[in-house]
Amino acid sequence: MKIKSTIVSISLGVGVLAHGQTLWDMSLVGVSNSTAVGQGIYALDSDSSNTGAPTSAAYITTFSGMDRNGQSQTLNYSATNNNSAQYGHLQSYSHLELQNTYYNAANPAYELPDGSINPAGSPDNWVSLGFATFTDVLHFGGAMQAGYRARYHFEYDGNNTGDGALADLSVNVDSLNDSFFALASGPNHGIWTTQSREIIGLSQSISAQFSTQANLNAYDVPDGQNYTITSDFIVNLAGIEVLDANDNPVSGWTITSDSGTIYPVPEPCSAIGLGLGAVASLRRKRRMGS
């Protein structure tokens, strides 16, 4: 199985997801070579589900080649990946263990530029990568007025450990990429809030994609090192707010969904708390990116 390298990009969105209610998740562990430009990741093991059912991938193997001093070395590779998706609830786990890293530009590549594999070659990139996504259509009723808007609060909880551990969330509202952010190293818990989007025709489509990855490049690290990298997170759609044209919360509205899911709707007082939490998490993200 071939997966294009763009799936590892931190700018991945969910625009490819279909309209209507859908669930999808994928688990993948694999390797690649920097010389195999455009070929992406070679999947040693992978699993995907169009129903959001739990998926898993795992692989243990060794690779042998020369280090930077021209000495023969053997690297031990072990990776696992687990994901699941429900409406409003996404879970992703990526884990990678490497023992005795090595790199030499003269090593034959494991993944060749034409996409074929050389079993005697050495990869220079190792990856454990997972995705969990849901798409749903929400229908608003009750005391709705023209110009009303909706915004969505996502709660995230988990941990990134080791260099190369990443976790990121992308959200589309009515096919507009409203948000994207990456979680930093260490424990992460908070509320992240989308911008408000006008509710047109009393319906709104929302797509959320969450991804974790454990990723290491041999040419970026010293020879003879051991690495354990893990990204493990749960993301929930914690609340939906309806606001007037001036972004003031309003009440008296109702909501149903194509999937039949009953999503949490905060009371006006708790909505204020959610908003403050979102601002705090955004400020924290900006500091991390500065």
C-alpha positions as CSV (number, residue, x, y, z in Angstrom):
1,M,0.0,0.0,0.0
2,K,1.3,3.5,-0.9
3,I,0.4,6.6,1.0
4,K,1.5,9.9,-0.5
5,S,3.9,11.9,1.6
6,T,1.5,14.8,2.0
7,I,-0.4,12.9,4.6
8,V,2.4,13.6,7.0
9,S,2.2,17.3,6.4
10,I,1.0,19.4,9.4
11,S,-1.2,21.4,7.0
12,L,-3.5,18.5,6.1
13,G,-7.2,19.5,6.1
14,V,-10.4,17.6,5.8
15,G,-11.7,19.0,2.5
16,V,-11.6,15.5,0.9
17,L,-14.4,14.3,3.2
18,A,-17.8,13.9,1.6
19,H,-20.9,15.8,2.6
20,G,-23.5,14.1,4.9
21,Q,-22.7,11.9,7.8
22,T,-19.5,9.8,7.5
23,L,-16.9,8.2,9.7
24,W,-13.4,7.1,8.7
25,D,-10.2,6.2,10.4
26,M,-6.8,4.8,9.4
27,S,-3.8,3.3,11.1
28,L,-0.4,3.0,9.3
29,V,3.2,2.2,10.2
30,G,5.9,2.5,7.6
31,V,9.1,3.8,6.2
32,S,10.4,6.0,3.4
33,N,13.5,7.4,1.8
34,S,14.3,11.0,1.0
35,T,15.5,9.9,-2.4
36,A,12.1,8.4,-3.3
37,V,10.6,11.9,-4.0
38,G,6.9,11.8,-4.5
39,Q,6.5,8.2,-3.5
40,G,5.4,8.9,0.0
41,I,5.4,6.3,2.8
42,Y,5.7,2.6,2.2
43,A,3.2,1.0,4.5
44,L,4.6,-2.0,6.4
45,D,1.2,-2.5,7.9
46,S,-2.0,-0.5,7.6
47,D,-5.7,-0.7,8.4
48,S,-8.7,1.6,7.6
49,S,-12.4,1.7,8.3
50,N,-15.3,3.5,6.6
51,T,-17.4,3.1,9.7
52,G,-15.1,4.5,12.3
53,A,-14.5,1.1,13.8
54,P,-11.2,0.7,15.7
55,T,-8.2,0.1,13.4
56,S,-4.7,-1.0,14.2
57,A,-1.3,-1.4,12.6
58,A,1.8,-2.9,14.0
59,Y,5.2,-4.1,12.7
60,I,8.6,-5.2,14.1
61,T,11.6,-5.6,11.9
62,T,15.3,-4.8,11.5
63,F,17.3,-2.9,8.9
64,S,21.1,-3.1,8.3
65,G,23.5,-0.7,6.7
66,M,26.5,1.6,7.2
67,D,26.6,4.4,9.7
68,R,28.4,7.7,9.1
69,N,31.8,6.1,9.9
70,G,31.2,3.4,7.4
71,Q,30.7,0.7,10.1
72,S,28.0,-1.9,9.6
73,Q,25.0,-1.5,11.9
74,T,21.6,-3.0,12.5
75,L,18.6,-0.9,13.6
76,N,15.6,-2.4,15.4
77,Y,12.2,-0.9,14.4
78,S,8.9,-1.4,16.3
79,A,5.8,0.6,15.6
80,T,2.1,0.5,16.6
81,N,-0.9,2.6,15.7
82,N,-4.5,2.6,16.8
83,N,-7.5,4.9,15.8
84,S,-11.2,5.1,16.1
85,A,-13.9,7.6,15.2
86,Q,-17.4,8.3,16.4
87,Y,-19.6,11.4,15.8
88,G,-18.1,14.0,18.1
89,H,-15.4,11.7,19.4
90,L,-12.0,11.0,17.9
91,Q,-9.2,8.9,19.2
92,S,-5.6,8.4,17.8
93,Y,-2.5,6.7,19.1
94,S,0.9,6.6,17.3
95,H,4.0,4.9,18.8
96,L,7.5,4.2,17.4
97,E,10.6,2.7,18.9
98,L,14.0,2.7,17.3
99,Q,17.2,1.1,18.6
100,N,20.6,1.9,17.2
101,T,19.9,4.5,14.5
102,Y,22.3,4.9,11.7
103,Y,22.7,6.9,8.5
104,N,25.0,7.0,5.5
105,A,24.1,8.6,2.2
106,A,25.9,5.8,0.4
107,N,23.4,3.2,1.8
108,P,21.1,1.7,-0.9
109,A,17.6,3.0,-0.4
110,Y,14.9,0.7,0.9
111,E,12.2,2.5,-1.1
112,L,13.3,3.3,-4.6
113,P,12.3,6.3,-6.7
114,D,10.0,4.2,-8.9
115,G,8.1,3.0,-5.8
116,S,9.6,-0.5,-5.7
117,I,11.4,-2.0,-2.6
118,N,14.9,-3.1,-2.2
119,P,14.8,-5.6,0.8
120,A,18.6,-5.1,1.4
121,G,18.2,-1.3,1.5
122,S,18.0,1.1,4.4
123,P,15.1,3.6,4.9
124,D,16.0,7.0,6.3
125,N,12.6,7.9,7.7
126,W,10.3,5.9,10.1
127,V,6.7,6.7,10.7
128,S,3.7,5.7,12.8
129,L,0.7,7.6,11.6
130,G,-3.0,7.7,12.4
131,F,-6.2,9.5,11.4
132,A,-9.7,9.7,12.8
133,T,-12.5,11.8,11.1
134,F,-16.2,12.5,11.3
135,T,-18.6,14.5,9.1
136,D,-22.1,15.4,10.1
137,V,-24.9,17.8,9.0
138,L,-26.6,19.7,11.8
139,H,-30.1,21.2,11.5
140,F,-31.1,24.1,13.7
141,G,-34.6,25.0,14.7
142,G,-36.6,26.8,17.4
143,A,-36.0,30.5,17.9
144,M,-33.7,31.0,15.0
145,Q,-33.3,34.3,13.1
146,A,-31.5,35.4,9.9
147,G,-27.8,36.1,10.5
148,Y,-27.4,33.7,13.4
149,R,-24.1,32.0,13.6
150,A,-22.6,28.8,15.1
151,R,-19.3,28.0,16.7
152,Y,-17.9,24.7,17.9
153,H,-15.8,23.9,21.1
154,F,-13.4,20.9,20.9
155,E,-11.9,19.5,24.0
156,Y,-8.5,17.7,23.6
157,D,-6.6,15.6,26.1
158,G,-3.5,13.6,25.7
159,N,0.3,13.6,25.5
160,N,3.2,13.9,23.1
161,T,6.4,12.3,24.2
162,G,9.7,12.2,22.4
163,D,11.1,14.3,19.5
164,G,8.9,13.7,16.4
165,A,5.6,13.2,18.3
166,L,2.9,15.4,16.7
167,A,-0.9,15.7,17.0
168,D,-3.1,18.0,15.0
169,L,-6.8,18.9,14.4
170,S,-8.4,20.3,11.3
171,V,-12.1,21.4,11.2
172,N,-14.3,22.4,8.2
173,V,-17.6,24.2,8.6
174,D,-19.7,24.2,5.4
175,S,-16.6,23.1,3.5
176,L,-14.6,26.1,4.7
177,N,-11.4,25.2,6.5
178,D,-12.1,27.0,9.7
179,S,-9.2,25.9,11.8
180,F,-6.0,23.9,12.1
181,F,-3.6,23.6,15.0
182,A,-0.8,21.3,16.2
183,L,-0.3,20.3,19.8
184,A,3.1,20.7,21.4
185,S,5.4,18.3,23.2
186,G,4.2,17.1,26.6
187,P,0.8,16.9,28.2
188,N,-2.0,18.8,26.5
189,H,-5.5,19.5,27.7
190,G,-7.8,22.3,26.9
191,I,-10.7,23.7,24.8
192,W,-10.2,24.9,21.3
193,T,-13.0,27.0,19.6
194,T,-13.7,27.6,15.9
195,Q,-14.6,30.9,14.5
196,S,-18.4,31.5,14.2
197,R,-20.0,30.8,10.8
198,E,-23.3,31.9,9.6
199,I,-26.0,29.3,9.6
200,I,-27.4,29.3,6.1
201,G,-30.7,27.6,5.4
202,L,-30.9,26.4,9.0
203,S,-28.3,23.7,8.3
204,Q,-24.5,23.4,8.7
205,S,-22.0,20.7,7.8
206,I,-19.1,20.1,10.1
207,S,-16.1,17.9,9.4
208,A,-13.3,17.2,12.0
209,Q,-10.1,15.3,11.3
210,F,-7.7,14.4,14.1
211,S,-4.2,13.0,13.4
212,T,-1.3,11.8,15.5
213,Q,2.2,10.8,14.2
214,A,5.5,9.5,15.5
215,N,8.1,10.4,12.9
216,L,11.9,10.3,12.9
217,N,14.5,11.1,10.1
218,A,17.8,9.3,10.3
219,Y,19.7,12.2,8.7
220,D,18.6,14.5,11.6
221,V,19.8,12.4,14.5
222,P,23.2,10.9,15.6
223,D,24.2,7.3,14.9
224,G,23.7,4.7,17.6
225,Q,20.8,6.4,19.4
226,N,17.6,4.9,20.8
227,Y,14.2,6.7,20.5
228,T,10.7,6.1,21.9
229,I,8.1,8.4,20.4
230,T,4.4,8.4,21.3
231,S,1.4,10.6,20.5
232,D,-1.8,9.6,22.3
233,F,-4.9,11.8,22.3
234,I,-8.7,11.9,22.6
235,V,-10.7,14.8,21.0
236,N,-14.4,15.5,21.8
237,L,-16.8,18.0,20.3
238,A,-17.6,19.5,23.8
239,G,-20.2,22.1,22.9
240,I,-22.1,24.0,20.1
241,E,-23.2,27.6,20.5
242,V,-25.5,29.7,18.5
243,L,-24.8,33.4,18.4
244,D,-26.4,36.5,16.9
245,A,-24.8,38.6,14.2
246,N,-22.7,40.3,16.8
247,D,-21.4,37.0,18.2
248,N,-23.5,37.2,21.4
249,P,-24.8,33.8,22.6
250,V,-28.5,33.3,22.2
251,S,-30.9,30.7,23.6
252,G,-34.2,29.1,22.6
253,W,-32.8,27.1,19.6
254,T,-32.8,23.4,18.9
255,I,-30.5,21.1,17.0
256,T,-30.7,17.7,15.3
257,S,-28.2,15.9,13.2
258,D,-28.2,13.6,10.1
259,S,-26.3,11.0,12.2
260,G,-28.9,11.1,15.0
261,T,-26.1,12.1,17.4
262,I,-27.2,14.3,20.3
263,Y,-24.3,16.8,20.6
264,P,-23.7,18.7,23.9
265,V,-25.1,22.3,24.0
266,P,-23.7,24.5,26.7
267,E,-25.9,26.7,29.0
268,P,-25.2,30.4,28.4
269,C,-23.0,30.7,31.6
270,S,-20.9,27.6,30.7
271,A,-20.6,28.9,27.2
272,I,-18.7,31.9,28.5
273,G,-16.3,29.6,30.3
274,L,-15.8,27.6,27.1
275,G,-15.0,30.7,25.2
276,L,-12.4,31.8,27.7
277,G,-10.8,28.4,27.6
278,A,-10.6,28.7,23.8
279,V,-8.9,32.1,24.0
280,A,-6.4,30.7,26.5
281,S,-5.6,27.7,24.3
282,L,-5.2,29.9,21.2
283,R,-2.8,32.2,23.1
284,R,-0.8,29.2,24.3
285,K,-0.6,27.9,20.7
286,R,0.6,31.3,19.4
287,R,3.4,31.4,22.0
288,M,4.4,27.9,21.0
289,G,4.6,29.0,17.4
290,S,6.6,32.2,18.1
